[in-house]
């Protein structure tokens, strides 16, 4: 909504052709989608890394507990050096 409202308040956007504004909005949306996908993938990779390490240490119950407890999960990421 930021980009949509910007054209109403910013003088430079008031002078910009509508088709260019649409292109910029689409580019912004696509960039956001790509970064969102990247973030999801990185988060999934962290969980998988934690699972593998904890499985090899025989700590599956602790891993299971961490699935429902973000504070514990973050503590375990630090403990295992997973960023």
C-alpha positions in Angstrom: 0.0 0.0 0.0 3.0 2.3 0.5 3.6 2.6 -3.3 -0.1 3.2 -4.0 -0.3 6.0 -1.5 3.0 7.6 -2.5 1.6 8.8 -5.8 -1.0 10.9 -4.0 1.5 12.7 -1.8 4.8 13.0 -3.6 5.1 15.7 -6.2 7.5 13.7 -8.4 5.0 10.9 -8.6 2.3 13.3 -9.6 4.4 14.2 -12.6 5.3 10.6 -13.5 3.3 8.9 -16.3 0.8 6.3 -15.0 2.4 3.4 -17.0 5.8 4.1 -15.4 4.2 4.1 -12.0 2.6 0.7 -12.8 5.9 -0.7 -13.9 7.6 0.4 -10.7 4.8 -1.1 -8.6 5.1 -4.4 -10.4 8.9 -4.4 -10.0 8.5 -3.7 -6.3 6.0 -6.5 -5.9 8.2 -9.0 -7.8 11.2 -8.0 -5.7 9.2 -8.4 -2.5 8.1 -11.9 -3.6 11.6 -13.0 -4.4 12.9 -11.8 -1.0 10.0 -13.4 0.7 10.8 -16.8 -1.0 14.4 -16.4 -0.1 13.6 -15.8 3.5 11.3 -18.8 3.7 14.1 -21.0 2.2 16.7 -19.7 4.6 14.4 -20.3 7.5 13.7 -23.8 6.4 17.4 -24.5 5.9 18.0 -23.4 9.5 15.4 -25.7 10.9 16.7 -28.6 8.8 20.3 -27.9 10.0 19.1 -27.8 13.6 17.2 -31.1 13.2 20.1 -32.9 11.7 22.5 -31.8 14.4 20.1 -32.5 17.2 19.2 -35.9 15.7 22.9 -36.9 15.6 23.2 -35.8 19.2 20.2 -37.9 20.2 18.2 -34.8 21.2 15.0 -35.3 19.2 12.8 -34.5 22.3 14.5 -31.2 22.7 14.0 -30.5 19.0 10.4 -31.4 19.3 10.0 -29.0 22.3 11.7 -26.2 20.3 9.2 -26.5 17.5 6.6 -24.8 19.7 8.9 -22.6 21.7 10.7 -19.8 19.7 12.9 -18.8 22.6 14.2 -22.3 23.0 14.6 -22.6 19.3 16.8 -19.5 19.2 18.8 -20.7 22.1 19.5 -24.0 20.3 20.4 -22.1 17.1 23.1 -20.3 19.1 24.2 -23.4 20.9 24.8 -25.2 17.6 26.2 -22.1 15.9 23.4 -21.9 13.3 22.8 -18.4 11.9 
